[in-house]
Amino acid sequence: MAVIYRTTLSPTKLELLTGWLPARPWYLGAAGRTPQLGRAGGFRLDDPKGEVGIEFMAATDGSGDAPVTYHAPLTYRGAPLDGAEHALIGTMEHGVLGRRWVYDGVHDPVLVAQLLALVMGRAEPQSQSVNDTPDPTVVGHFAESGHTAEVESSAVADGPHGTDLLVRTGARELRIRVNRALSAERGETQAALGHVAANWRLSDGSQARGLFAVVHEQAAE
């Protein structure tokens, strides 16, 4: 079980994301404009080994004509992840744990494995800010029961509409679309094998609900 500490972070998570977001291909803000980010929700997953922090953060950018809520899967590590320099968002000083390396979690094999486990009902989503508290509003769904294959390998493709994770499990390859700009209107589950749905807060304080990730069978090339 991950432990959530009430302590200081320097820089904060939102400060790290502010400098990182504008260079993403799926960022919708105007070029040269600095994001103005506020927390909008999210949830956590536990690393079975208890070594890596896993958080799926929703943050709203209010710098444009209309607010946009972004989904940032993050991992927090006590040492650099080998071969993932390109995915490093930055480092921060944690008041209890010391230096933490913060990664774009789609490049972290621990997050990818637990995301697939969530879709397949093998991982329980946890509250973003309360220790040892499941979050029943986060729902993972997979159309096929009894599918227990583990992730053997994964590749990441970023594009203007989000991030695709190409995940191999045994003889099967799945495509997990990680939605980056969240929308309550998205209805991408018709031909999907699975999905993760969760809530986030709108700028007026009301709740929205939509798809954080959608799973499809990857067609053979």
JOTA-V723167 format. One record per backbone hydrogen bond with DSSP energy under -0.5 kcal/mol. CO is the residue of the C=O (numbers start at 1). NH is the residue of the N-H. E is the energy in kcal/mol with one decimal. If there is no record, write none. Layout:
co->(CO | CO)
nh->(NH | NH)
e->(E | E)
This chain:
co->(2 | 2 | 3 | 5 | 8 | 10 | 12 | 13 | 14 | 15 | 16 | 17 | 18 | 20 | 21 | 24 | 30 | 35 | 36 | 38 | 40 | 41 | 43 | 44 | 45 | 46 | 47 | 53 | 54 | 55 | 55 | 56 | 57 | 57 | 58 | 58 | 59 | 60 | 60 | 61 | 68 | 68 | 69 | 70 | 70 | 71 | 72 | 73 | 74 | 75 | 76 | 77 | 80 | 81 | 84 | 85 | 87 | 90 | 92 | 92 | 93 | 94 | 98 | 100 | 100 | 101 | 101 | 102 | 102 | 103 | 103 | 104 | 105 | 107 | 108 | 109 | 110 | 111 | 112 | 113 | 114 | 115 | 116 | 117 | 117 | 118 | 123 | 125 | 126 | 130 | 133 | 134 | 135 | 137 | 139 | 141 | 143 | 144 | 146 | 153 | 155 | 157 | 159 | 162 | 163 | 163 | 164 | 164 | 165 | 165 | 166 | 167 | 167 | 168 | 168 | 169 | 172 | 173 | 174 | 174 | 175 | 175 | 176 | 176 | 177 | 177 | 178 | 180 | 180 | 183 | 183 | 189 | 193 | 194 | 195 | 196 | 196 | 197 | 198 | 200 | 202 | 206 | 208 | 210 | 210 | 212 | 213 | 214 | 215 | 215 | 216 | 217)
nh->(4 | 132 | 5 | 7 | 95 | 93 | 16 | 17 | 18 | 19 | 20 | 21 | 22 | 23 | 24 | 27 | 33 | 37 | 62 | 60 | 201 | 58 | 56 | 126 | 54 | 48 | 50 | 76 | 45 | 57 | 74 | 43 | 59 | 72 | 40 | 41 | 70 | 38 | 62 | 68 | 61 | 70 | 182 | 59 | 72 | 73 | 57 | 105 | 55 | 103 | 53 | 101 | 82 | 84 | 87 | 88 | 104 | 102 | 94 | 100 | 10 | 98 | 94 | 92 | 102 | 77 | 103 | 89 | 90 | 75 | 105 | 107 | 108 | 109 | 112 | 113 | 114 | 115 | 116 | 117 | 118 | 119 | 120 | 122 | 123 | 121 | 125 | 135 | 44 | 133 | 127 | 136 | 138 | 139 | 197 | 195 | 145 | 147 | 148 | 168 | 166 | 164 | 162 | 159 | 165 | 178 | 157 | 166 | 167 | 176 | 155 | 169 | 174 | 152 | 153 | 172 | 169 | 218 | 167 | 176 | 177 | 216 | 165 | 178 | 179 | 214 | 163 | 71 | 182 | 186 | 211 | 192 | 143 | 215 | 141 | 212 | 213 | 139 | 210 | 208 | 205 | 202 | 200 | 198 | 212 | 179 | 196 | 177 | 193 | 194 | 175 | 219)
e->(-0.5 | -0.5 | -0.6 | -1.1 | -2.4 | -3.1 | -2.1 | -2.4 | -2.1 | -1.3 | -1.2 | -2.9 | -0.6 | -1.1 | -2.6 | -1.4 | -1.9 | -0.6 | -2.7 | -2.8 | -3.2 | -2.7 | -3.2 | -3.0 | -0.6 | -0.6 | -2.0 | -2.0 | -1.4 | -0.7 | -3.8 | -1.6 | -0.5 | -3.2 | -2.9 | -0.8 | -3.3 | -1.7 | -0.7 | -1.8 | -3.4 | -0.6 | -2.8 | -2.4 | -0.6 | -0.5 | -2.4 | -2.9 | -2.6 | -2.4 | -2.5 | -2.8 | -0.6 | -1.9 | -1.4 | -1.2 | -2.7 | -2.9 | -0.7 | -2.8 | -1.5 | -2.0 | -2.8 | -2.2 | -0.5 | -2.2 | -0.5 | -2.6 | -1.5 | -1.6 | -0.9 | -2.2 | -1.8 | -0.6 | -2.2 | -2.2 | -1.9 | -2.7 | -2.1 | -1.9 | -2.2 | -2.2 | -2.0 | -3.3 | -0.9 | -1.4 | -0.6 | -2.3 | -2.5 | -0.8 | -3.4 | -0.7 | -1.4 | -0.6 | -2.5 | -2.0 | -0.6 | -0.7 | -0.7 | -2.6 | -2.7 | -3.1 | -1.3 | -2.5 | -0.5 | -3.6 | -2.5 | -0.6 | -0.8 | -3.0 | -1.6 | -0.5 | -3.3 | -3.2 | -1.1 | -1.7 | -3.0 | -2.4 | -2.9 | -0.6 | -0.7 | -2.6 | -2.6 | -0.8 | -0.8 | -2.0 | -2.0 | -2.8 | -0.8 | -0.7 | -0.6 | -0.7 | -3.5 | -3.2 | -2.6 | -2.6 | -1.3 | -2.6 | -2.1 | -3.1 | -2.1 | -3.3 | -2.1 | -2.1 | -0.5 | -1.4 | -2.5 | -3.1 | -2.8 | -1.5 | -3.0 | -0.6)
